[in-house]
Amino acid sequence: MSEAAPSRGLAAALLLAVFLAGAGAGAAGLALGQRAFGHEGRRGRPLERLSRELQLDPAQRREIGAILVRRREHMRPLFEETRQEIRAVLRPDQQARFDTLGRPGRRRGPDR
C-alpha cells in the first residue's frame, strides 16, 4: 500500500467533517432565523408575532408590514432563480417531484 492511500482517507474524512459541520451550522442558522421571524409552524406570521412580542402600535405595524412586503417581493425572484438552478441538476423524474414541492409565494397552511 502506498503513502497516498492513508492521505486520501484522511482527506476524505476531513471533507466529510467539513460537510457535516457546514450542514449543522446551516440547520442551526435556519432554525434561529425561523424563530427570529416567526416561522415556527403554528406560532403565527412574522408581523403578528412581532406585534404580539413587541406590542407594536398601529403605525409601527403598518411600517413593519410594508418592510416585510418589500423584502418578500425582493426575495421572490431569488428563490425562483435558485429553484431553476436546482431543477437543472435533477433528472426528469426528480424534476416532476420537485415541481410539486413548495413554491415561492404558495400558501401551505392556515397560518402562512
Buried (B, 14 or more C-beta within 10 A) or exposed (E): EEEEEEEEEEEEEEEEEEEEEEEEEEEEEEEEEEEEBBBEEEEBBBBEBBBEEEEBEEEEBEEBBEEBEEEEEEEEEEEEEEBEEEEEEEEEEEEEEBEEEEEEEEEEEEBE
